[in-house]
Amino acid sequence: MTVQIAPEAVLILVIGCIAGRIAFNYPTQTQTGAPPQGDLVGSISVAVGVITVLTLLLSMEPGGQATQGSVPRPESTSTESHSP
C-alpha cells in the first residue's frame, strides 16, 4: 500500500528536522569547562515547535479561515418517488 504525502507536509517536516539538528549541534554555552554535548530534548522540542508553527501558518487561507480538506461529499439523493 502506498501512502501519498503532500509535498508541503514533507517540506515542513524537513525544515523542522533541520531546525532540530541545528539546535542539537549548537548548544548554548551556559557551563564553563568542556564543551557540552547537544541537548536531545531541547532539539526535539525545537523541531516540534517549528513543525507546529509552520503547519498552523501554512494551513491558513489569506482570509484567515483554516483550509478544509478535500473530502468528497456524497450527492444529495431525492426523496421523491419516480415510479409511474
PADO-838445 format. One record per residue: residue number from 1; chain; x, y, z of N, C-alpha, C in turn. Coordinates in steps of 0.001 Angstrom, whole numbers, padded with zeros to 6 digits. Example, Ala and Ser with C-alpha at 12.3 -4.5 7.8 and 13.67 -1.06 7.14 Angstrom:
<nodes>
<node><seq>1</seq><mol>A</mol><n_x>013190</n_x><n_y>-005690</n_y><n_z>007800</n_z><ca_x>012300</ca_x><ca_y>-004500</ca_y><ca_z>007800</ca_z><c_x>013200</c_x><c_y>-003300</c_y><c_z>007800</c_z></node>
<node><seq>2</seq><mol>A</mol><n_x>012850</n_x><n_y>-002250</n_y><n_z>007080</n_z><ca_x>013670</ca_x><ca_y>-001060</ca_y><ca_z>007140</ca_z><c_x>012900</c_x><c_y>000030</c_y><c_z>007870</c_z></node>
</nodes>
This chain:
<nodes>
<node><seq>1</seq><mol>A</mol><n_x>000847</n_x><n_y>-001170</n_y><n_z>000000</n_z><ca_x>000000</ca_x><ca_y>000000</ca_y><ca_z>000000</ca_z><c_x>000892</c_x><c_y>001232</c_y><c_z>000000</c_z></node>
<node><seq>2</seq><mol>A</mol><n_x>000600</n_x><n_y>002163</n_y><n_z>-000860</n_z><ca_x>001365</ca_x><ca_y>003398</ca_y><ca_z>-000967</ca_z><c_x>000566</c_x><c_y>004543</c_y><c_z>-000370</c_z></node>
<node><seq>3</seq><mol>A</mol><n_x>001215</n_x><n_y>005281</n_y><n_z>000520</n_z><ca_x>000568</ca_x><ca_y>006434</ca_y><ca_z>001132</ca_z><c_x>001167</c_x><c_y>007685</c_y><c_z>000512</c_z></node>
<node><seq>4</seq><mol>A</mol><n_x>000339</n_x><n_y>008504</n_y><n_z>-000075</n_z><ca_x>000809</ca_x><ca_y>009737</ca_y><ca_z>-000692</ca_z><c_x>000856</c_x><c_y>010844</c_y><c_z>000358</c_z></node>
<node><seq>5</seq><mol>A</mol><n_x>001993</n_x><n_y>011535</n_y><n_z>000442</n_z><ca_x>002158</ca_x><ca_y>012645</ca_y><ca_z>001374</ca_z><c_x>002299</c_x><c_y>013913</c_y><c_z>000554</c_z></node>
<node><seq>6</seq><mol>A</mol><n_x>001583</n_x><n_y>014938</n_y><n_z>000953</n_z><ca_x>001621</ca_x><ca_y>016209</ca_y><ca_z>000233</ca_z><c_x>003027</c_x><c_y>016794</c_y><c_z>000292</c_z></node>
<node><seq>7</seq><mol>A</mol><n_x>003493</n_x><n_y>017410</n_y><n_z>-000800</n_z><ca_x>004844</ca_x><ca_y>017988</ca_y><ca_z>-000808</ca_z><c_x>005025</c_x><c_y>019070</c_y><c_z>000256</c_z></node>
<node><seq>8</seq><mol>A</mol><n_x>003960</n_x><n_y>019814</n_y><n_z>000567</n_z><ca_x>004071</ca_x><ca_y>020849</ca_y><ca_z>001592</ca_z><c_x>004346</c_x><c_y>020231</c_y><c_z>002961</c_z></node>
<node><seq>9</seq><mol>A</mol><n_x>003717</n_x><n_y>019099</n_y><n_z>003231</n_z><ca_x>003924</ca_x><ca_y>018422</ca_y><ca_z>004511</ca_z><c_x>005358</c_x><c_y>017906</c_y><c_z>004631</c_z></node>
<node><seq>10</seq><mol>A</mol><n_x>005900</n_x><n_y>017395</n_y><n_z>003550</n_z><ca_x>007279</ca_x><ca_y>016919</ca_y><ca_z>003568</ca_z><c_x>008240</c_x><c_y>018088</c_y><c_z>003781</c_z></node>
<node><seq>11</seq><mol>A</mol><n_x>007967</n_x><n_y>019212</n_y><n_z>003136</n_z><ca_x>008820</ca_x><ca_y>020390</ca_y><ca_z>003298</ca_z><c_x>008792</c_x><c_y>020889</c_y><c_z>004747</c_z></node>
<node><seq>12</seq><mol>A</mol><n_x>007611</n_x><n_y>020917</n_y><n_z>005362</n_z><ca_x>007507</ca_x><ca_y>021337</ca_y><ca_z>006756</ca_z><c_x>008285</c_x><c_y>020381</c_y><c_z>007658</c_z></node>
<node><seq>13</seq><mol>A</mol><n_x>008176</n_x><n_y>019082</n_y><n_z>007409</n_z><ca_x>008894</ca_x><ca_y>018097</ca_y><ca_z>008215</ca_z><c_x>010400</c_x><c_y>018249</c_y><c_z>008071</c_z></node>
<node><seq>14</seq><mol>A</mol><n_x>010872</n_x><n_y>018469</n_y><n_z>006859</n_z><ca_x>012308</ca_x><ca_y>018631</ca_y><ca_z>006626</ca_z><c_x>012831</c_x><c_y>019897</c_y><c_z>007305</c_z></node>
<node><seq>15</seq><mol>A</mol><n_x>012088</n_x><n_y>020987</n_y><n_z>007216</n_z><ca_x>012511</ca_x><ca_y>022238</ca_y><ca_z>007869</ca_z><c_x>012570</c_x><c_y>022040</c_y><c_z>009385</c_z></node>
<node><seq>16</seq><mol>A</mol><n_x>011592</n_x><n_y>021338</n_y><n_z>009955</n_z><ca_x>011598</ca_x><ca_y>021060</ca_y><ca_z>011389</ca_z><c_x>012785</c_x><c_y>020211</c_y><c_z>011802</c_z></node>
<node><seq>17</seq><mol>A</mol><n_x>013113</n_x><n_y>019206</n_y><n_z>010983</n_z><ca_x>014278</ca_x><ca_y>018353</ca_y><ca_z>011291</ca_z><c_x>015580</c_x><c_y>019139</c_y><c_z>011203</c_z></node>
<node><seq>18</seq><mol>A</mol><n_x>015688</n_x><n_y>020030</n_y><n_z>010232</n_z><ca_x>016890</ca_x><ca_y>020861</ca_y><ca_z>010109</ca_z><c_x>017022</c_x><c_y>021787</c_y><c_z>011314</c_z></node>
<node><seq>19</seq><mol>A</mol><n_x>015912</n_x><n_y>022384</n_y><n_z>011747</n_z><ca_x>015952</ca_x><ca_y>023263</ca_y><ca_z>012919</ca_z><c_x>016348</c_x><c_y>022484</c_y><c_z>014171</c_z></node>
<node><seq>20</seq><mol>A</mol><n_x>015838</n_x><n_y>021274</n_y><n_z>014331</n_z><ca_x>016221</ca_x><ca_y>020433</ca_y><ca_z>015462</ca_z><c_x>017682</c_x><c_y>020043</c_y><c_z>015424</c_z></node>
<node><seq>21</seq><mol>A</mol><n_x>018187</n_x><n_y>019764</n_y><n_z>014241</n_z><ca_x>019605</ca_x><ca_y>019398</ca_y><ca_z>014093</ca_z><c_x>020506</c_x><c_y>020591</c_y><c_z>014438</c_z></node>
<node><seq>22</seq><mol>A</mol><n_x>020111</n_x><n_y>021778</n_y><n_z>014000</n_z><ca_x>020886</ca_x><ca_y>022981</ca_y><ca_z>014323</ca_z><c_x>020883</c_x><c_y>023218</c_y><c_z>015826</c_z></node>
<node><seq>23</seq><mol>A</mol><n_x>019725</n_x><n_y>023033</n_y><n_z>016468</n_z><ca_x>019641</ca_x><ca_y>023211</ca_y><ca_z>017921</ca_z><c_x>020491</c_x><c_y>022170</c_y><c_z>018655</c_z></node>
<node><seq>24</seq><mol>A</mol><n_x>020612</n_x><n_y>020991</n_y><n_z>018094</n_z><ca_x>021437</ca_x><ca_y>019942</ca_y><ca_z>018725</ca_z><c_x>022923</c_x><c_y>020216</c_y><c_z>018534</c_z></node>
<node><seq>25</seq><mol>A</mol><n_x>023302</n_x><n_y>020698</n_y><n_z>017356</n_z><ca_x>024720</ca_x><ca_y>020923</ca_y><ca_z>017072</ca_z><c_x>025292</c_x><c_y>022147</c_y><c_z>017752</c_z></node>
<node><seq>26</seq><mol>A</mol><n_x>024470</n_x><n_y>023158</n_y><n_z>018011</n_z><ca_x>024960</ca_x><ca_y>024405</ca_y><ca_z>018577</ca_z><c_x>024262</c_x><c_y>024699</c_y><c_z>019903</c_z></node>
<node><seq>27</seq><mol>A</mol><n_x>024633</n_x><n_y>023949</n_y><n_z>020964</n_z><ca_x>024000</ca_x><ca_y>024199</ca_y><ca_z>022265</ca_z><c_x>024487</c_x><c_y>025519</c_y><c_z>022859</c_z></node>
<node><seq>28</seq><mol>A</mol><n_x>023713</n_x><n_y>026038</n_y><n_z>023791</n_z><ca_x>024113</ca_x><ca_y>027279</ca_y><ca_z>024445</ca_z><c_x>025269</c_x><c_y>027010</c_y><c_z>025392</c_z></node>
<node><seq>29</seq><mol>A</mol><n_x>026133</n_x><n_y>027978</n_y><n_z>025530</n_z><ca_x>027294</ca_x><ca_y>027855</ca_y><ca_z>026414</ca_z><c_x>026934</c_x><c_y>028376</c_y><c_z>027802</c_z></node>
<node><seq>30</seq><mol>A</mol><n_x>026187</n_x><n_y>027585</n_y><n_z>028574</n_z><ca_x>025802</ca_x><ca_y>028015</ca_y><ca_z>029913</ca_z><c_x>026747</c_x><c_y>027472</c_y><c_z>030976</c_z></node>
<node><seq>31</seq><mol>A</mol><n_x>027576</n_x><n_y>026503</n_y><n_z>030618</n_z><ca_x>028508</ca_x><ca_y>025926</ca_y><ca_z>031585</ca_z><c_x>029931</c_x><c_y>026204</c_y><c_z>031131</c_z></node>
<node><seq>32</seq><mol>A</mol><n_x>030800</n_x><n_y>026380</n_y><n_z>032093</n_z><ca_x>032213</ca_x><ca_y>026545</ca_y><ca_z>031769</ca_z><c_x>032874</c_x><c_y>025181</c_y><c_z>031764</c_z></node>
<node><seq>33</seq><mol>A</mol><n_x>034003</n_x><n_y>025080</n_y><n_z>031134</n_z><ca_x>034718</ca_x><ca_y>023817</ca_y><ca_z>031098</ca_z><c_x>034629</c_x><c_y>023175</c_y><c_z>029732</c_z></node>
<node><seq>34</seq><mol>A</mol><n_x>034485</n_x><n_y>021861</n_y><n_z>029740</n_z><ca_x>034443</ca_x><ca_y>021108</ca_y><ca_z>028483</ca_z><c_x>033195</c_x><c_y>021499</c_y><c_z>027682</c_z></node>
<node><seq>35</seq><mol>A</mol><n_x>033328</n_x><n_y>021530</n_y><n_z>026360</n_z><ca_x>032150</ca_x><ca_y>021883</ca_y><ca_z>025548</ca_z><c_x>031041</c_x><c_y>020863</c_y><c_z>025767</c_z></node>
<node><seq>36</seq><mol>A</mol><n_x>029835</n_x><n_y>021345</n_y><n_z>025981</n_z><ca_x>028727</ca_x><ca_y>020419</ca_y><ca_z>026246</ca_z><c_x>028272</c_x><c_y>019700</c_y><c_z>024981</c_z></node>
<node><seq>37</seq><mol>A</mol><n_x>027718</n_x><n_y>018531</n_y><n_z>025200</n_z><ca_x>027127</ca_x><ca_y>017816</ca_y><ca_z>024074</ca_z><c_x>025759</c_x><c_y>018403</c_y><c_z>023798</c_z></node>
<node><seq>38</seq><mol>A</mol><n_x>025188</n_x><n_y>018038</n_y><n_z>022665</n_z><ca_x>023887</ca_x><ca_y>018559</ca_y><ca_z>022296</ca_z><c_x>022786</c_x><c_y>018099</c_y><c_z>023235</c_z></node>
<node><seq>39</seq><mol>A</mol><n_x>021782</n_x><n_y>018912</n_y><n_z>023376</n_z><ca_x>020635</ca_x><ca_y>018610</ca_y><ca_z>024222</ca_z><c_x>019564</c_x><c_y>017957</c_y><c_z>023362</c_z></node>
<node><seq>40</seq><mol>A</mol><n_x>019355</n_x><n_y>016666</n_y><n_z>023554</n_z><ca_x>018412</ca_x><ca_y>015922</ca_y><ca_z>022721</ca_z><c_x>016974</c_x><c_y>016390</c_y><c_z>022936</c_z></node>
<node><seq>41</seq><mol>A</mol><n_x>016601</n_x><n_y>016589</n_y><n_z>024194</n_z><ca_x>015238</ca_x><ca_y>017017</ca_y><ca_z>024486</ca_z><c_x>014985</c_x><c_y>018420</c_y><c_z>023929</c_z></node>
<node><seq>42</seq><mol>A</mol><n_x>015962</n_x><n_y>019294</n_y><n_z>024065</n_z><ca_x>015820</ca_x><ca_y>020643</ca_y><ca_z>023525</ca_z><c_x>015691</c_x><c_y>020647</c_y><c_z>022013</c_z></node>
<node><seq>43</seq><mol>A</mol><n_x>016484</n_x><n_y>019809</n_y><n_z>021346</n_z><ca_x>016426</ca_x><ca_y>019784</ca_y><ca_z>019884</ca_z><c_x>015115</c_x><c_y>019190</c_y><c_z>019385</c_z></node>
<node><seq>44</seq><mol>A</mol><n_x>014593</n_x><n_y>018189</n_y><n_z>020087</n_z><ca_x>013295</ca_x><ca_y>017634</ca_y><ca_z>019709</ca_z><c_x>012203</c_x><c_y>018667</c_y><c_z>019933</c_z></node>
<node><seq>45</seq><mol>A</mol><n_x>012311</n_x><n_y>019416</n_y><n_z>021029</n_z><ca_x>011327</ca_x><ca_y>020464</ca_y><ca_z>021305</ca_z><c_x>011351</c_x><c_y>021544</c_y><c_z>020238</c_z></node>
<node><seq>46</seq><mol>A</mol><n_x>012538</n_x><n_y>021920</n_y><n_z>019795</n_z><ca_x>012655</ca_x><ca_y>022917</ca_y><ca_z>018730</ca_z><c_x>012022</c_x><c_y>022395</c_y><c_z>017444</c_z></node>
<node><seq>47</seq><mol>A</mol><n_x>012303</n_x><n_y>021155</n_y><n_z>017093</n_z><ca_x>011749</ca_x><ca_y>020577</ca_y><ca_z>015865</ca_z><c_x>010222</c_x><c_y>020528</c_y><c_z>015924</c_z></node>
<node><seq>48</seq><mol>A</mol><n_x>009674</n_x><n_y>020089</n_y><n_z>017045</n_z><ca_x>008217</ca_x><ca_y>020009</ca_y><ca_z>017183</ca_z><c_x>007601</c_x><c_y>021405</c_y><c_z>017139</c_z></node>
<node><seq>49</seq><mol>A</mol><n_x>008248</n_x><n_y>022357</n_y><n_z>017787</n_z><ca_x>007735</ca_x><ca_y>023731</ca_y><ca_z>017769</ca_z><c_x>007723</c_x><c_y>024324</c_y><c_z>016372</c_z></node>
<node><seq>50</seq><mol>A</mol><n_x>008793</n_x><n_y>024126</n_y><n_z>015631</n_z><ca_x>008870</ca_x><ca_y>024653</ca_y><ca_z>014266</ca_z><c_x>007829</c_x><c_y>023989</c_y><c_z>013374</c_z></node>
<node><seq>51</seq><mol>A</mol><n_x>007680</n_x><n_y>022681</n_y><n_z>013496</n_z><ca_x>006693</ca_x><ca_y>021969</ca_y><ca_z>012689</ca_z><c_x>005282</c_x><c_y>022460</c_y><c_z>013015</c_z></node>
<node><seq>52</seq><mol>A</mol><n_x>005004</n_x><n_y>022660</n_y><n_z>014299</n_z><ca_x>003677</ca_x><ca_y>023124</ca_y><ca_z>014708</ca_z><c_x>003375</c_x><c_y>024519</c_y><c_z>014166</c_z></node>
<node><seq>53</seq><mol>A</mol><n_x>004330</n_x><n_y>025421</n_y><n_z>014323</n_z><ca_x>004121</ca_x><ca_y>026795</ca_y><ca_z>013865</ca_z><c_x>003956</c_x><c_y>026847</c_y><c_z>012345</c_z></node>
<node><seq>54</seq><mol>A</mol><n_x>004806</n_x><n_y>026133</n_y><n_z>011617</n_z><ca_x>004692</ca_x><ca_y>026144</ca_y><ca_z>010161</ca_z><c_x>003380</c_x><c_y>025522</c_y><c_z>009694</c_z></node>
<node><seq>55</seq><mol>A</mol><n_x>002944</n_x><n_y>024473</n_y><n_z>010365</n_z><ca_x>001681</ca_x><ca_y>023851</ca_y><ca_z>009997</ca_z><c_x>000521</c_x><c_y>024811</c_y><c_z>010222</c_z></node>
<node><seq>56</seq><mol>A</mol><n_x>000533</n_x><n_y>025516</n_y><n_z>011351</n_z><ca_x>-000533</ca_x><ca_y>026470</ca_y><ca_z>011621</ca_z><c_x>-000495</c_x><c_y>027642</c_y><c_z>010649</c_z></node>
<node><seq>57</seq><mol>A</mol><n_x>000700</n_x><n_y>028143</n_y><n_z>010349</n_z><ca_x>000806</ca_x><ca_y>029286</ca_y><ca_z>009448</ca_z><c_x>000463</c_x><c_y>028936</c_y><c_z>008009</c_z></node>
<node><seq>58</seq><mol>A</mol><n_x>000899</n_x><n_y>027788</n_y><n_z>007554</n_z><ca_x>000694</ca_x><ca_y>027431</ca_y><ca_z>006152</ca_z><c_x>-000665</c_x><c_y>026794</c_y><c_z>005893</c_z></node>
<node><seq>59</seq><mol>A</mol><n_x>-001403</n_x><n_y>026453</n_y><n_z>006939</n_z><ca_x>-002724</ca_x><ca_y>025868</ca_y><ca_z>006715</ca_z><c_x>-003815</c_x><c_y>026928</c_y><c_z>006755</c_z></node>
<node><seq>60</seq><mol>A</mol><n_x>-003450</n_x><n_y>028200</n_y><n_z>006898</n_z><ca_x>-004432</ca_x><ca_y>029275</ca_y><ca_z>006930</ca_z><c_x>-004540</c_x><c_y>029908</c_y><c_z>005548</c_z></node>
<node><seq>61</seq><mol>A</mol><n_x>-005771</n_x><n_y>030202</n_y><n_z>005142</n_z><ca_x>-006001</ca_x><ca_y>030916</ca_y><ca_z>003894</ca_z><c_x>-005790</c_x><c_y>032401</c_y><c_z>004137</c_z></node>
<node><seq>62</seq><mol>A</mol><n_x>-005610</n_x><n_y>033193</n_y><n_z>003080</n_z><ca_x>-005426</ca_x><ca_y>034633</ca_y><ca_z>003274</ca_z><c_x>-006577</c_x><c_y>035296</c_y><c_z>004013</c_z></node>
<node><seq>63</seq><mol>A</mol><n_x>-007786</n_x><n_y>034775</n_y><n_z>003918</n_z><ca_x>-008934</ca_x><ca_y>035347</ca_y><ca_z>004609</ca_z><c_x>-008941</c_x><c_y>035052</c_y><c_z>006095</c_z></node>
<node><seq>64</seq><mol>A</mol><n_x>-008036</n_x><n_y>034195</n_y><n_z>006576</n_z><ca_x>-007969</ca_x><ca_y>033878</ca_y><ca_z>007981</ca_z><c_x>-008714</c_x><c_y>032612</c_y><c_z>008357</c_z></node>
<node><seq>65</seq><mol>A</mol><n_x>-009342</n_x><n_y>031972</n_y><n_z>007412</n_z><ca_x>-010066</ca_x><ca_y>030748</ca_y><ca_z>007697</ca_z><c_x>-009157</c_x><c_y>029557</c_y><c_z>007437</c_z></node>
<node><seq>66</seq><mol>A</mol><n_x>-009272</n_x><n_y>028550</n_y><n_z>008278</n_z><ca_x>-008480</ca_x><ca_y>027339</ca_y><ca_z>008081</ca_z><c_x>-008964</c_x><c_y>026630</c_y><c_z>006824</c_z></node>
<node><seq>67</seq><mol>A</mol><n_x>-008029</n_x><n_y>026025</n_y><n_z>006119</n_z><ca_x>-008394</ca_x><ca_y>025332</ca_y><ca_z>004889</ca_z><c_x>-009103</c_x><c_y>024034</c_y><c_z>005235</c_z></node>
<node><seq>68</seq><mol>A</mol><n_x>-010058</n_x><n_y>023692</n_y><n_z>004436</n_z><ca_x>-010783</ca_x><ca_y>022447</ca_y><ca_z>004625</ca_z><c_x>-010169</c_x><c_y>021402</c_y><c_z>003716</c_z></node>
<node><seq>69</seq><mol>A</mol><n_x>-010087</n_x><n_y>020190</n_y><n_z>004199</n_z><ca_x>-009564</ca_x><ca_y>019108</ca_y><ca_z>003390</ca_z><c_x>-010505</c_x><c_y>018815</c_y><c_z>002237</c_z></node>
<node><seq>70</seq><mol>A</mol><n_x>-009971</n_x><n_y>018270</n_y><n_z>001190</n_z><ca_x>-010803</ca_x><ca_y>017966</ca_y><ca_z>000030</ca_z><c_x>-011474</c_x><c_y>016616</c_y><c_z>000244</c_z></node>
<node><seq>71</seq><mol>A</mol><n_x>-012525</n_x><n_y>016640</n_y><n_z>001033</n_z><ca_x>-013275</ca_x><ca_y>015426</ca_y><ca_z>001308</ca_z><c_x>-014437</c_x><c_y>015366</c_y><c_z>000327</c_z></node>
<node><seq>72</seq><mol>A</mol><n_x>-014527</n_x><n_y>014301</n_y><n_z>-000432</n_z><ca_x>-015637</ca_x><ca_y>014215</ca_y><ca_z>-001376</ca_z><c_x>-016954</c_x><c_y>014105</c_y><c_z>-000627</c_z></node>
<node><seq>73</seq><mol>A</mol><n_x>-017913</n_x><n_y>014891</n_y><n_z>-001062</n_z><ca_x>-019229</ca_x><ca_y>014876</ca_y><ca_z>-000422</ca_z><c_x>-020174</c_x><c_y>014041</c_y><c_z>-001285</c_z></node>
<node><seq>74</seq><mol>A</mol><n_x>-020991</n_x><n_y>013237</n_y><n_z>-000645</n_z><ca_x>-021933</ca_x><ca_y>012436</ca_y><ca_z>-001437</ca_z><c_x>-023005</c_x><c_y>013336</c_y><c_z>-002044</c_z></node>
<node><seq>75</seq><mol>A</mol><n_x>-023460</n_x><n_y>012937</n_y><n_z>-003207</n_z><ca_x>-024511</ca_x><ca_y>013709</ca_y><ca_z>-003854</ca_z><c_x>-025806</c_x><c_y>013541</c_y><c_z>-003074</c_z></node>
<node><seq>76</seq><mol>A</mol><n_x>-026557</n_x><n_y>014610</n_y><n_z>-003020</n_z><ca_x>-027819</ca_x><ca_y>014527</ca_y><ca_z>-002281</ca_z><c_x>-028800</c_x><c_y>013666</c_y><c_z>-003066</c_z></node>
<node><seq>77</seq><mol>A</mol><n_x>-029497</n_x><n_y>012841</n_y><n_z>-002355</n_z><ca_x>-030484</ca_x><ca_y>011988</ca_y><ca_z>-003005</ca_z><c_x>-031868</c_x><c_y>012576</c_y><c_z>-002793</c_z></node>
<node><seq>78</seq><mol>A</mol><n_x>-032685</n_x><n_y>012444</n_y><n_z>-003781</n_z><ca_x>-034036</ca_x><ca_y>012971</ca_y><ca_z>-003709</ca_z><c_x>-034932</c_x><c_y>011964</c_y><c_z>-003007</c_z></node>
<node><seq>79</seq><mol>A</mol><n_x>-035841</n_x><n_y>012478</n_y><n_z>-002204</n_z><ca_x>-036778</ca_x><ca_y>011575</ca_y><ca_z>-001515</ca_z><c_x>-038055</c_x><c_y>011372</c_y><c_z>-002313</c_z></node>
<node><seq>80</seq><mol>A</mol><n_x>-038147</n_x><n_y>012009</n_y><n_z>-003470</n_z><ca_x>-039328</ca_x><ca_y>011848</ca_y><ca_z>-004310</ca_z><c_x>-039322</c_x><c_y>010496</c_y><c_z>-004993</c_z></node>
<node><seq>81</seq><mol>A</mol><n_x>-040480</n_x><n_y>009953</n_y><n_z>-005157</n_z><ca_x>-040600</ca_x><ca_y>008686</ca_y><ca_z>-005847</ca_z><c_x>-040721</c_x><c_y>008926</c_y><c_z>-007345</c_z></node>
<node><seq>82</seq><mol>A</mol><n_x>-039981</n_x><n_y>008144</n_y><n_z>-008135</n_z><ca_x>-040019</ca_x><ca_y>008292</ca_y><ca_z>-009581</ca_z><c_x>-040806</c_x><c_y>007162</c_y><c_z>-010245</c_z></node>
<node><seq>83</seq><mol>A</mol><n_x>-041590</n_x><n_y>006451</n_y><n_z>-009497</n_z><ca_x>-042364</ca_x><ca_y>005349</ca_y><ca_z>-010093</ca_z><c_x>-043620</c_x><c_y>005888</c_y><c_z>-010772</c_z></node>
<node><seq>84</seq><mol>A</mol><n_x>-044082</n_x><n_y>005251</n_y><n_z>-011854</n_z><ca_x>-045252</ca_x><ca_y>005749</ca_y><ca_z>-012619</ca_z><c_x>-046541</c_x><c_y>005613</c_y><c_z>-011895</c_z></node>
</nodes>
